[in-house]
Amino acid sequence: MASQKFETLALHAGQVKSETDPSRAVAVHRTTAYNFKDAAHAANLFALKELGFIYTRIMNPTQEVLENRVAAVEGGAAALALASGTSAIFYSIINIASHGDEIVSSSHLYGGTYTMFHDILPQFGITTKFVDPLNLQALESAISPKTKAVFLETIGNPSLSVADFDGISAIAHKHHVPVIVDSTFTTPYLFRPLEHGVDIVVHSLTKWMGGHGTGIGGIVVDGGKFDWTDSKFKTMNEPDESYHGIRFARDLGPLNPIGYLLRMRVVPLRNLGAAIAPDNAWIFLQGIETLSLRMERHSENALKVAEHLVKHPKVEWVRYPGLANDPSHANAKKYFHGGFGGMVVFGIKGGMKAGERFINSVQLFSHVANVGDAKSLAIHPASTTHSQLNEVQQTQAGLQPELVRLSIGIEHIDDILGDLDNALAKS
């Protein structure tokens, strides 16, 4: 199906027609375990001499369709679905970094990711150097022999900054360091990072990929092109005693290119257990089928909202990558296709108190800690999603106290603008 277009892959990729399973829709496999053919079959599966189903914590047929479909629409070699976007980020790091290692990360991050990198990873002996993703010189200066990955978001949350992915990838690869990108805010419909030097893509499936706020899940997509045989990647090159001394970058034969992802499945996932539920995997498959249509409407509505807010007398400033005068517009125009996403942030005149009054006055918009829903959502990040960060950290993340974050849904634009005007009038 490699030659087929995005819209077709989103509907068909990953599902194999079978006479033994004639169901047109993807089935939900609610099972914990799977029958083995015989003792030898079971032994081969556990020894990785043969791939197949053992236990749903590791792999499930419904999950497999989801993984193959997301890998296809991303243009990746393989994917691994997990219980949440947060677990996907965590596993993407600990799969290659261990005690004494470092990562270099954009400072423009979702608050939970910042806390993971700043407060939790150090408990494992992994430290993070935070840099402005728009400053390539600072990024390169932060890379050291201990660096195991460069991490950033396609659209920074909540600053909505867009970095130079080609430039960052070139710098990272010069030092033989992989680039990991959280592509939740763009989805593969707007941007495919693997085509611009990125090595690993992470998504929160909870957001636009699912699209309806009904399930929690995450996924990691392996581009299959990074050379992990460099000895500095110890987890990939040193014998893994839990798998009879397998070296995941060297001993998998034809599967060597996806050794990173295979290790993530059979080491972190198998032993730490952030498994996606089969029902949630099925929910995300339903969302992906209409992803192209929804992203078009999200982007169309968001641009109109941004243009409307720019002219509003009660609005101090607006950030949206689709605005011609936005600081990130040049990069967004270079890399994104089909729109600029569904997120708009703005500073309301009157500061934090005005922001609180605005949030309390919206009616069509839901005041929730989520983005990417088909419904329009609003929140004040400084007091909620990024409240773990102190004032200095919030500033480094591009977050001002008056910032209001809008996730623009697919309702009629007149109703969206009407609700915003009513709430601003009461702010």
N, C-alpha and C positions, 0 to 999 in steps of 0.2 A: 504493500500500500504506500510505499515511499513516495511515489509520484503524485499521489492524490492531494487535494487541497485541504486546508485546515478544517473547513466546515464538514467535509466528508469524513476525515479522520476522527473528528470529535463525535461523530455518530456511529462509526463502524470499527475503528481500530481496537485491537485487543480481543475481540470476540471471534472465536473460530466456529464456523458452522460444523455441526456434528449430528450424525444420524442417531446417536445414543442420547443426545440432548437437543431435541428439535425446537425448544422454546426460542422464540424470536427475541424476547427480552432477556437481559442478563439475569440469571438466577441468583438468589441470595442463599449462600451455603452456610446455614446455621449449624455448624458442626465444630466440635473441639478437635477431634482427631480423625485419622484416615486409615483405612485398611491397607495393610502391606500385602504384597503378593506372596511372600514367603520370608524366611529368616534372612536369606542372602539379600533380598531387596531392601529390607529394613536396615541391615548393616551398611549397605552401599549408600543409602540416603544419609545416614548419620555421619558417614566418613567423607561425604561430598564427592564420592566417586560417581554418583548419579544424582540428578536434581529431581525433586518431586515433593509431594505434600507429606508432612510429618505431623504437624501440630499447628493449629490456627494462630498461635502466638507468633509463629515464624512466617506462615504463608497460608493463604486461603484462595480458592478458585475465583470468588468474586473480587477479592483484592487483586488477584493477578490480572484480571481484565482491566481494572482501574490503572494499575501500574503500566501495563503495556499501552494503554490509550494515552496516558499523560506523557510517557516517553515518546510516543509517536508525534503528538502535537508540539512537543518541545524540540523534536529533532534529536533526541538523546538516544543512548545505547540501551539504557535500562533504568528502571525506577523502583523505589521502595516506599510504600505507603506506611504511615505511622499514625499514632494516636492523636497527634496534634502538630501544628506548625512549630510549636516550641520544642517538642521532642525531636522534630526533624532537624532543627538548627543544632540542638545539643549533640545529637548523634553525628551530624556532619563534621563537628569539631573533634569530639573525643575519639572518632574513628581513626584519626591520624595524629592527634596531639596528645601528649602525656606529660607527666611531671617534668618540669624544667623547660617546656616548650612555650612558644609565644604565638599569638596571632595578631595581625594588624587589622583593625576594624574601622569602618566609617563611624564617626561620632553621631551621624544623623540616623538614629535607630529608634525603633519601637522600644518603649520603656522596659518591657519585659526582657527583650534581647539585651539591652544595655545592662540590666541588673544581672542577667546570666553571665555576661562577659566580665563585668566589673566586680561582682561579689561572689558568684558561685564557682566559676571556673578556677579562681585562685585557690579554692579549697582542694582542688585536684592538682595544684602546682602549675596550672596553665595561666599565664598572664596575657593581658591584652593591651596593646598600644592603640589608643583612639586618635584618629586623625580626621581632618576636614577632607571629605571625599573629593572636593573640587580642587584640592591642592596636591597635584601629582608629585611635586618635589618633596613635600612633607611625607607623603605616603612612601616614596622610595627610601627616604632617610630613616623611616621607622623599621624597615625590613632588616633583619639580622640573620646570622646563621641558625638561630633558634626558631625563626619564623616558619610555621607549618601551613599557614593559609592567610589569604587576604579576604575579608568579608565586607560586603556592602549590600544595600537594598537598591532595587531598580529605581524606585521613587522613595526618597527618605521620608520616614514617618516621625513627626508630622510636618517637617519643613517643606516637603515636596521637592527637594533638590534632586537633580538628575546628573549623574556623574558621566565622565568620559570613559566608557567601558573598554573601547579599543586601547586607549592610553594606559588605563590601569592594568589591563591584561598583559600588555607588552612589558610593563615594568615588572610585574609579578613573575612572568615567565623568564625574564632576563636573569632573575635570581632563582629560577626553578621552584617557584611557589605557586600552588593552585589558587584560583579565584573562585570563591563561593558567593553566590548572589541569591538573596531573598527576592523572588520575583512576584510576590503576592499581589502587589499593587498594579502590576501591568498585565499579568497572565500571558501565556504564550500567544494569545491572539494579537496583542499589541506589540510584543517584543519577545524575541527568542535569544536570550543571552549567549547560548552556546555558539551562535553564529558570529559572536564578537569576542571570542577568546576566552569566555568564561568556561570553567571546567565542571562545576557542580551547581545545579539550580535547586533552590528550596522553595516550597510553597506552603502557605497555610491554606489547605483545601476548604477550610471553614468559610473563607471569604468569597470572592467572585467565582471561583471554580465551582463551589457548591451553589452559591448564589441566593440561598433562601433562608439562611440562618437556622438551619435545622440539624446540622451535624458538626462534630468536631473531628478534624483530621489534618494531617500534613503529609508531605511527600518530598522525597529527595530524588533528583534526576541526575544520572551520571552521563557526561558527554562521551566517556569512553576513550578519550584521546590523551589524557595526561599520563606521562611516564612516571609511574610510582616506583620504579626500580632503584631510584636514588636511595642510598643507604641511610640518608638522614630521616627518611620516613620509616622509623623502626617498626611500627605496627604492621607495615605492609611487607617488610623484608626479613624480619627476624622470625624464626620458627614459632608458630603458635602451638603451644603444648596442648591446648584444649582440642586441637584438631590434628593430633599426631605429627606436629612439626611442620604443617603446611605454611609456606610463605605466600601470602595472598597476591603479591605482585609478580610472582615468578613460577609458581607450581600449578597453576590452573589451566595450562594449555590454552585452548581457544577462548577460555573465559578470562584470561589475564587482563584484557582491556577493561573489564568491569569488576576486577578484583576488589576495588574500593567499595563498591556497592554490595558485593557478595559478602565481604567481611562485615559490613554494617548489619546485614541480615542475620548472619550466624553468630556474631559476637555481641555487639551492643543490644540488638533487638532480642535475640534468643535469650540472653542472660539478664537483661534489665527490663524487658517486657513491655515497652510502649507500643503495644499492638493495636492496630485499627480494628474496630468491630466490623464484621461483614455487612451489617445493616448500614453503617455509615459509609462504607465503600460503595454500596449500591446507591445511596443518596447522592454521592458526589458524581457518579456516572450519569445520573439524571441531569444534574446541573451542567456538566460539561457538554451535553448534547446541544444546549442552547447558548453556550458561552459566547459564540460569535455575535449572535443577535443582541444579547444583553450588553456586551461590552460596547457595541456601537451606540446603543441608547444611553448607557451610563456616560460615555464620553461626550455625546451630543448634548445631553442635559447639563453635564458639568460645565462645559464651555459656556453655555448660555447663562448659567448661574454666576460663573466668574465674571462674565461681561456685565451682568446686571449689578453685581455687588460693587464693581469698580466705580460705577456711577452713583452709588447710593450715598446720600449725605451723612449717614450714621456709621459708615465704614471707613476705617483709617487706611487699611491696605488689604490687598488680596494676593494670594499666591496660587497659581495654577499653571502647570507647564505648557498649557495650550495658549496662554496669553502671549501675544507677540512681544510684549515688553517684560515678560517674566525672566528673571536671571537664568533660569534653566531651559528657556525655550529653545535655544540653539541646539543643545544636546538632545532635548526631547524630540525636536523635529528631525534630527539626524538618525536617531535610533528607533523611534516608535512609528508604527504604521497602523492606520485605521482609527486613530484617536489618541488622546492623552490621559485616559483614565477617568475614574469617577470620583476622585478626591479633590475637594476645594478647601483651603483654609483662609481665614481672614481675621484681621484685627478690628475689633469693634470699638468705636469711640466710647470712652467712659471706662475702659480697662476691665479688670476682672469682675467688678460688681455689675457692670453692664452686660458682660458675658453671661453671668449667672441669670440675670433677668431675661436675657434672650433665650437661654436654654429652657427656662421655666415657662416660656410663652409659646414655644413651638407646639403645633398640634398634629400636623401631618408628619413631620419629622419625629422619629422615635429617639428618645434620650437613652441610649444604650452603649455599652462598651463593646462595640463591634463595628466592622466596616464590610463593604462588599455585598450587602444584602440587596435584594431587588427593591426593598423599601428604603426610603431616604432616612438617614440617621444623623444625629448630631451629638457632640460631646465637647467638654472643656478639658483638654488633655492635661494642663498643668495641675489640676486638682484631682485627676483620675488616672488615666492610662499612663502618665509619666510622673505621677506623684512620688514615686520612689526616688527620683532624681532631685538633688538639691538645686538651688537657683543657678549656680555656676554650671552644673551639668546640663540643666535645661537650656541654658543659653548656648552652650557648646553644641547641643543637639538642634539648634535653630528654633527653639520653642520660647515664645514670648508669653507673659502671663495673660495677655488679652486675647490670645489665639483661640479661635473657635474652629473645630474640625467638622467638616461636613462630608458625609458619604452620600453622594447623590444617586438616588434610585432611578427606577424606570417609569415612575408615574408621569402623568402629563405635565409638561413643563409649566403651563399656566398655574397649575395647582401648587407646584413646588415654589415658584416665585411668589405666589400669593401668600403662602405660609411664612416665607422668609420676611416679606414686607410687613406682615402683621406682627411678627415677633420683634423685628427691629423697631417698629413703632412703639413697642412697650418696653424697650430696653433702656 
